[in-house]
Amino acid sequence: MSKIKSFITITLILSFTIFTIHLSASENKNSHFVDDDITGIINCYLEIKDALVADDTDLASINGKELNTNLKTVYFEFNDLEKQKIWDNNHLFLLRYSEQIAHSSDLDIQRVALRGLTLTMVEMLYLTGSNDISLYLQHCSMALNNGAEWLSVSDNIANPYFGSSMVTCGEILERVK
């Protein structure tokens, strides 16, 4: 239970930070990062999300390992020290959540980790101000007791938190560009 409380606390802190970064995204001046790195991270995330929609823990685990490997080879540098600190912190969270998905065969644990992974991914997208893939931030108010979000390339709802039991439960919150 204490792990869930810690996870919820971290999730709340990340969600508050997302709004701050979203407001300053247009002023973002990055010194070193590659759009292909971001695209690779997004694609791995989407594979995890799709595996959870299909209730496939093995595939989610494989994709979690791929994301984790991808993240270990990527590092972004920002001219702005505060943005650099945010990235460094988020990078650690991305690694942690991808490891949780990779090393678990429990669908519930993978889905809880997806919530944190999603919030951190959204923050990364706003922070870098770069994304070649048009994404939708979707939300299900019934997921994980307090509601949860996920990213999708489609405006069709495919809920990774309920999978086949309630696949169309959710709504679009915004388009992330």
C-alpha positions, 0 to 999 in steps of 0.5 A, a space after each residue: 500500500 505504501 508503494 501505491 501512496 508513493 506512486 500517487 504522490 510522485 504522479 501528482 508532483 509530475 502532473 503539476 510540473 507538466 502544466 508549468 512546462 506546457 506554458 513555457 514550451 514555446 520558449 524552449 531552446 534546446 542545445 542537443 537532442 535528436 528528433 529520432 531519439 524522441 520518436 524512438 521513445 514514443 514508438 516504444 511507449 505506444 507498443 507498451 500501451 497497445 500491448 496493455 490494450 490487448 491484455 498481453 503482459 509478455 509483449 508489454 514486458 518485451 516492449 518495456 525492456 526495449 524502451 528501457 534500453 532505448 532510454 539508456 542510450 539517450 541523453 538530452 542537453 538543454 541550455 536552460 539549467 532548470 529544464 536540464 534538471 527537469 529532464 534529468 529527473 524525468 529520465 530517471 522516472 522513465 527508466 524506473 517505469 519502463 523497468 517496472 513494466 519490463 520486469 513484471 508479468 502482472 497486468 495490474 503492476 504494468 498498468 500502474 507503471 503505465 500511468 507514471 510513464 504516461 505523465 512523464 512522457 507528456 512532460 518530456 514532449 512539452 519539455 523538448 518541444 519536439 515531436 514528429 508524431 501527432 498524439 492524443 492525450 486520452 483519459 479514463 476517469 474510472 481507471 486506477 481508482 482516480 483516473 489515468 491518462 495515456 497517449 495514442 496516435 489515434 483519436 479512437 479510444 483504446 483503453 490500456 487500463 481496462 483492455 478487453 473488458 472496457 476498451 472504449 472507456 475514455 475521452 480525449 483530453 487534448 492533442 499533443 503536438 
